[in-house]
């Protein structure tokens, strides 16, 4: 349980996400569903389809 880096809700279960703008952050499941288009797949690096 913790605080979501995007919406600020506290006391929620968090997931680690790699965000295009913020890098690695911990977000709630609701923000994961709403912001999936701003999340990068893990292992993405260098010049690739993710950039």
N, C-alpha and C positions, 0 to 999 in steps of 0.2 A: 504494500500500500504506500502511496506517496502522492506527489503533486504533479499534474500533467504540465509539461513544458509549453503546450500550445494554448489550452483553454484555462489553465490555472486551477482546475477542480482538485480538491484535496481528498485524501482518504479513498482513492480509487486504485484498482489494479492497473499496472502500467506495462506497456510493451516497449522494447527498445526499437527505435526506428532510425534509419539513415535518411535524413531530410535533405533535399536539394540545397536549401538555404542555410539551415542551422547545424548540419552535420548530425552526429549521433545524439539523439534525445530520447527521453522517456515520455510516452504519450498514452492517454487512456484509449480504450477500445472505440469509443465514440469518435474521437479525433482521428483514429486510424481509418475508420470507415469514411469519414468526411474528407480527409486529406490524402487519400491513397495516391492521387495523381502527383503529389509532391514528394513521394517517398521513392528512394532508389533501392534496387535489389542489393542485398549484401554481396560483397566481393567485387563490386563495381569500382574500378579505378583506372587511372590513366586515360587514354583516349579510347572511348568505346561508345556504344550505342546509348549509354546512359547520360551522356553530357549534352 
